Amino acid sequence: MKMYLRLVSALIQGVEPSDKEKKRNRIFYIVMACIAGFGIMLPMTFFVGVIIYSMTGTLSQFGTVENGVEIFLHLIAAFSFIFGLNVMFSVFYFSGDIENLLPLPLRPYQIIASKFTAALMSESVMECLVILAAMVGYILGGNMPLYSWLIAVIGTFTMPVLPLIYCGIISMTVMYFTRFIKNKDAVNKIVGIFTFAVIFGIVMLISKSGFNSDKLVEALSKPDNSVLAVMNVIFPTVPFLVKSMGTGTLLDLLIYLGINVIAVTVFMLIAQVLYFPSVVGIGQGASHSKKTLTEVIEKMKLRPVTVTYLKKEFRLLFRTPAYFTNCVMINFMCPVFVYLAYVVHQQTNFMESFIYGIHSGNEETVLEFVLGISAVSVLVTAVNCIASSGLTREGKHFSFIKYIPVPYITQLNVKALVSIVISSSGMLLCVIAACIWLHTGIKFTLFCCLLCLLSITFATYFGLYMDSVNPKLIWDDELNALRGNYNIFFNMAVAIVTEAIICAGAYLLFRFTDVGALMIIIIVFVLLMVLNAVSYLLCRYKATKNIEHI
């Protein structure tokens, strides 16, 4: 146990920023942590709690009070499984500590147990907050007994275990029986394609079934829900946890804990048998053919500095599977999620009134549409973290930035251009498709596209500045460069808070004053231009100095 705890502590410290990085700007971290807490965590958990609270109150009339929180916890477990696969492959097989751990007198299950615990603690912080918020909403909405609060705390920290165990078993099984994917690039590509295929398949299935929000309430009000029955088999811990908080007994809680204990035991037994044989021959990257210096020189061509640096950035993002999956592919998922939102609400009163408002030129609806474009554009740019990891991605090659004869601002502009091009590709597709479907006209469509680009540019340059304050340059694989980079999360928080202030202020100005929607839209447009200028100047004068001092 003592060795296990030491290993867990060491592995967590390897993912966290180093002491040198933390000391570089401690005040910055404190301020950004406060903004992230009040800007993302609290609003998100409050929103989830309110939804589950209202859903629980509605379903209590039909005698199916537990169905709402149950389907929500199943969704959380499913997403934890989908996005945890890549993490488990990376942590178990492609982290830089493998070659240091294998020679030690450790058993396979000890290595796997420590790595699994460290990954669980690092990856499940936000997930645990969402789970706790859902349980609080369920307890308050269903007037559950006092002991439900204790069970909710237990469930918050144990719910993410089973989905990640599934991921761990799959990763070890795949690596044991498939000898042809012994490098992380191949694995990341396969997992990325699998993730995209699953999400796209779910969206298409919902679309074909004619599913909408009204049918969701109708389905959850039935005691014999077929979807819940299937999900209860896949994640058997969820129904026992929910039941133990409500009308269940101590036996339900013991069964819930027992399933987790059995799952962990089976996981450790599989690790003892499969891990060492499956980890043999692991490579850090794909194999490339070796070329002589003469061949490389012969293929070299003289190109402008900006073009060469631009190609370098694009190649890094598209050829590195971890970056391609987490930074590039997520932009092309945006149209899929927008389509899913349309499918869910297409036959509801909200969608009908929204379409009617756009077609009739209703000022409030038009303002909501414009503000929504700006908000989603900023959010997508912050989430894909192309800009907010622009310097972090350099890692141990950061000296390349400092010593090549290219001005820092030129390098930052190229990194910004890459982020703008990739971020706008998916967003502009959504905006143009929405405008064509709503018959808004060419002028309004062009204005919306311009507003979208302004929002993306602001989020991009501000993200670059955030990463320059304290980039995470010490990481052992590309996935850790993203997972352990607090700048990504902090930039997301600042972007969301800034955009929320703009959108809320604009809407309140419209609702409680006599200012028209057109004037408010112009004000928002001008404000975005000012924010673009400020974020660019931060990069030009502050970020360049930050690079010099690193």
PyMOL commands that set and color helices and strands:
alter all, ss='L'
color gray80, all
select helices_A, chain A and resi 2-15+19-24+26-62+67-93+98-101+108-123+125-142+148-158+161-177+184-209+213-220+226-234+237-245+250-279+293-299+305-319+321-345+349-360+363-384+392-397+399-403+408-438+442-469+478-483+486-512+517-549
alter helices_A, ss='H'
color red, helices_A
deselect
rebuild
show_as cartoon
